């Protein structure tokens, strides 16, 4: 398996897409942090202060990471398992490593660790850049290292990135098409599963079991409504279930399909 890891890492870091997606991911995270810091002016009146103006929250500092950054990692995760099918090189890979499931596992573990590390760097960097570029009065109130939400985001976002890789690579293994998997992944991520909530009578309950409704609700610390669980972590378990099932089915088909 170590040889497989070396081979997969060589294939990954020698492709331009890996470096481009990494750059775009960090650009969204840090670019927003700097822009938000500069645009947030100190409150000028007690009324503005009471309304929360002139304050940057921990989740506000990394908000672009959820809606624009993580989808970039999802695209790269998909490409790791589908690009070989595009160029027809998967046969060579499986001849070198006949146990196909081990190839899928190596791809998963390799990029899950990379995605988690990148996301931790992105969150920590966003905090530091906000402190550096914010106006003095705003920066003085920005305390993500001591804030409960700020501390949570340092581990929740990396964990979310790793789980997203699991989901994305499962989708890629099932479809074996970069375009198809990316399209479906982005459609789901951008909230199409919220349409389930519009179904009369049962929609609000079913929406809690949709993958990315649960994913985003967990990261944003939303309270469960019409859900059989009472704690926010229940949303995480729903997404984990989706990701594990997708990846498991993908590996099962990988074993049975022709290369």
DOROMAR-838197 format. One line per 3 residues: their letters; for each residue y, z, x of C-alpha. Coordinates in Angstrom, 3 decimals. Layout:
% residues N
A) Y Z X | ... .
END
This chain:
% residues 259
XXX) 0.000 0.000 0.000 | 2.320 0.600 2.966 | 1.975 -3.057 3.979 .
XXX) 2.794 -4.072 0.426 | 5.893 -1.883 0.519 | 7.037 -3.467 3.783 .
XXX) 6.470 -6.930 2.336 | 8.336 -6.175 -0.895 | 11.248 -4.577 0.951 .
XXX) 11.516 -7.611 3.220 | 11.578 -9.922 0.198 | 14.204 -7.771 -1.520 .
XXX) 16.747 -7.182 1.239 | 16.628 -10.785 2.468 | 17.779 -12.159 -0.882 .
XXX) 21.456 -12.588 -1.686 | 21.035 -11.370 -5.259 | 20.174 -7.848 -4.082 .
XXX) 23.388 -7.513 -2.105 | 25.482 -9.141 -4.822 | 24.152 -6.876 -7.572 .
XXX) 24.638 -3.831 -5.333 | 28.237 -4.863 -4.633 | 28.991 -5.572 -8.307 .
XXX) 27.449 -2.265 -9.371 | 29.576 -0.241 -6.952 | 32.637 -2.366 -7.730 .
XXX) 32.397 -1.516 -11.431 | 31.851 2.186 -10.742 | 34.494 2.675 -8.075 .
XXX) 36.957 0.063 -9.314 | 37.143 1.779 -12.695 | 37.507 5.206 -11.054 .
XXX) 40.511 4.018 -9.041 | 42.093 2.139 -11.971 | 41.592 5.046 -14.370 .
XXX) 43.023 7.491 -11.831 | 46.165 5.435 -11.291 | 46.745 4.686 -14.981 .
XXX) 46.373 8.290 -16.138 | 49.865 9.783 -16.060 | 50.517 13.531 -16.208 .
XXX) 51.338 14.914 -19.649 | 55.117 15.105 -20.081 | 55.267 17.422 -23.095 .
XXX) 53.203 20.348 -24.415 | 52.213 18.154 -27.362 | 50.768 15.495 -25.042 .
XXX) 48.918 18.181 -23.092 | 47.478 19.601 -26.325 | 46.211 16.110 -27.219 .
XXX) 44.377 15.879 -23.906 | 46.683 13.280 -22.425 | 47.046 13.327 -18.667 .
XXX) 43.482 14.585 -18.181 | 40.525 12.758 -16.646 | 37.164 14.117 -17.729 .
XXX) 33.986 13.923 -15.676 | 32.362 11.495 -18.098 | 35.546 9.436 -18.325 .
XXX) 35.540 8.971 -14.554 | 32.138 7.247 -14.661 | 32.265 5.608 -18.107 .
XXX) 32.109 2.053 -16.689 | 28.934 3.031 -14.870 | 27.081 3.366 -18.169 .
XXX) 28.352 0.276 -19.944 | 28.773 -2.178 -17.051 | 27.124 -0.711 -13.948 .
XXX) 23.645 0.176 -15.168 | 23.096 -3.239 -16.824 | 23.580 -4.797 -13.368 .
XXX) 20.786 -2.620 -11.977 | 18.628 -3.609 -14.943 | 19.116 -7.299 -14.136 .
XXX) 18.145 -6.766 -10.493 | 15.087 -4.737 -11.517 | 13.939 -7.596 -13.734 .
XXX) 14.502 -10.172 -11.000 | 12.294 -8.230 -8.596 | 9.246 -8.906 -10.785 .
XXX) 10.154 -12.314 -12.265 | 11.623 -14.277 -9.357 | 8.188 -14.937 -7.855 .
XXX) 7.092 -16.617 -11.089 | 10.196 -18.787 -10.989 | 9.301 -20.115 -7.537 .
XXX) 5.533 -19.954 -7.929 | 5.003 -17.564 -5.016 | 3.188 -14.881 -7.021 .
XXX) -0.191 -16.439 -6.122 | 0.439 -15.792 -2.424 | 1.414 -12.188 -3.169 .
XXX) -1.736 -11.533 -5.186 | -3.963 -13.201 -2.589 | -2.563 -10.799 0.010 .
XXX) -2.896 -7.843 -2.387 | -5.716 -8.460 -4.904 | -5.040 -5.180 -6.702 .
XXX) -2.161 -6.478 -8.772 | -1.309 -3.116 -10.292 | -0.487 -1.795 -6.815 .
XXX) 2.052 -4.601 -6.330 | 3.706 -3.685 -9.636 | 3.692 0.001 -8.689 .
XXX) 5.278 -0.670 -5.289 | 8.002 -2.830 -6.855 | 8.690 -0.072 -9.365 .
XXX) 8.820 2.834 -6.913 | 10.822 0.895 -4.340 | 13.640 -0.148 -6.631 .
XXX) 13.603 3.032 -8.731 | 14.377 5.011 -5.568 | 17.034 2.494 -4.502 .
XXX) 18.635 2.468 -7.962 | 18.674 6.268 -8.161 | 20.225 6.560 -4.692 .
XXX) 22.847 3.906 -5.451 | 23.726 5.626 -8.707 | 24.128 9.020 -7.055 .
XXX) 26.426 7.418 -4.473 | 28.334 5.673 -7.265 | 28.883 8.888 -9.269 .
XXX) 29.839 10.994 -6.250 | 32.090 8.202 -4.980 | 33.783 7.902 -8.368 .
XXX) 34.578 11.623 -8.302 | 36.013 11.431 -4.791 | 38.073 8.305 -5.509 .
XXX) 39.453 9.842 -8.697 | 40.576 12.910 -6.761 | 42.076 10.700 -4.058 .
XXX) 43.992 8.231 -6.251 | 44.977 10.383 -9.242 | 48.470 11.814 -9.551 .
XXX) 48.690 15.314 -8.106 | 48.944 17.058 -11.478 | 46.010 15.078 -12.864 .
XXX) 43.896 15.554 -9.737 | 44.469 19.316 -9.871 | 42.815 19.459 -13.300 .
XXX) 39.947 17.156 -12.342 | 37.116 19.456 -11.210 | 33.839 17.530 -11.599 .
XXX) 32.053 19.510 -8.882 | 32.549 22.744 -10.864 | 32.361 21.257 -14.365 .
XXX) 28.981 21.484 -16.136 | 29.148 17.861 -17.312 | 30.199 16.686 -13.856 .
XXX) 27.273 18.477 -12.230 | 24.825 17.102 -14.792 | 25.963 13.544 -14.172 .
XXX) 25.028 13.848 -10.491 | 21.354 14.031 -11.486 | 21.273 12.526 -14.992 .
XXX) 22.693 9.149 -14.002 | 20.299 8.666 -11.045 | 17.378 9.691 -13.263 .
XXX) 18.613 7.297 -15.958 | 18.793 4.482 -13.400 | 15.186 5.084 -12.321 .
XXX) 13.999 5.138 -15.948 | 15.949 1.959 -16.636 | 14.099 0.259 -13.759 .
XXX) 10.808 1.307 -15.361 | 11.875 -0.200 -18.696 | 13.313 -3.383 -17.154 .
XXX) 10.337 -4.128 -14.934 | 7.981 -3.568 -17.860 | 9.970 -6.156 -19.800 .
XXX) 9.875 -8.509 -16.826 | 6.115 -8.145 -16.405 | 5.562 -8.886 -20.086 .
XXX) 7.760 -11.996 -20.233 | 7.500 -13.291 -16.618 | 10.828 -15.054 -17.243 .
XXX) 14.088 -13.911 -15.666 | 16.275 -15.514 -18.328 | 14.187 -14.232 -21.223 .
XXX) 13.851 -10.684 -19.935 | 17.524 -10.430 -18.962 | 18.641 -11.794 -22.332 .
XXX) 16.489 -9.368 -24.319 | 17.380 -6.460 -22.044 | 21.121 -7.060 -22.341 .
XXX) 20.960 -7.617 -26.098 | 19.192 -4.279 -26.498 | 21.462 -2.510 -24.009 .
XXX) 24.657 -3.736 -25.621 | 23.733 -2.046 -28.856 | 21.860 -4.441 -31.094 .
XXX) 19.396 -1.663 -31.834 | 22.284 0.184 -33.520 | 21.934 -2.400 -36.283 .
XXX) 18.812 -0.520 -37.307 | 21.134 2.236 -38.528 | 22.412 -0.118 -41.241 .
XXX) 19.011 -0.251 -42.962 | 19.402 1.568 -46.292 | 17.952 5.090 -46.626 .
XXX) 15.919 5.165 -43.376 | 18.265 3.452 -40.909 | 19.938 6.579 -39.533 .
XXX) 16.543 8.142 -38.807 | 14.980 5.026 -37.282 | 17.995 4.481 -34.999 .
XXX) 17.115 7.674 -33.119 | 13.867 6.035 -32.002 | 15.459 2.851 -30.629 .
XXX) 15.409 2.631 -26.822 | 19.024 2.186 -25.838 | 20.499 4.158 -28.703 .
XXX) 18.451 7.036 -27.298 | 19.321 6.176 -23.690 | 23.060 6.208 -24.305 .
XXX) 22.957 9.236 -26.607 | 21.156 11.200 -23.895 | 23.634 10.278 -21.165 .
XXX) 26.659 10.924 -23.379 | 25.339 14.340 -24.454 | 25.413 13.416 -28.148 .
XXX) 24.054 15.836 -30.716 | 20.954 14.639 -32.633 | 21.626 13.603 -36.235 .
XXX) 18.733 12.908 -38.630 | 16.323 13.360 -35.718 | 13.160 15.513 -35.665 .
XXX) 14.366 17.147 -32.431 | 17.319 19.503 -32.058 | 18.161 19.148 -28.364 .
XXX) 19.800 16.247 -26.547 | 16.839 15.842 -24.172 | 14.794 14.539 -27.110 .
XXX) 16.639 11.228 -26.714 | 15.463 11.067 -23.104 | 11.837 11.480 -24.169 .
XXX) 12.183 8.584 -26.630 | 13.439 6.269 -23.877 | 10.748 7.462 -21.469 .
XXX) 8.104 6.640 -24.086 | 9.499 3.114 -24.540 | 9.682 2.548 -20.779 .
XXX) 6.170 3.833 -20.053 | 4.623 1.797 -22.876 | 6.420 -1.400 -21.826 .
XXX) 5.478 -0.990 -18.171 | 1.888 -0.081 -19.022 | 1.499 -3.154 -21.229 .
XXX) 3.119 -5.285 -18.538 | 0.669 -4.103 -15.881 | -2.255 -4.573 -18.267 .
XXX) -1.260 -8.190 -18.873 | -0.638 -8.654 -15.157 | -4.271 -7.729 -14.512 .
XXX) -5.650 -10.042 -17.188 | -3.432 -13.118 -16.914 | -3.939 -15.987 -14.503 .
X) -1.642 -15.653 -11.507 .
END
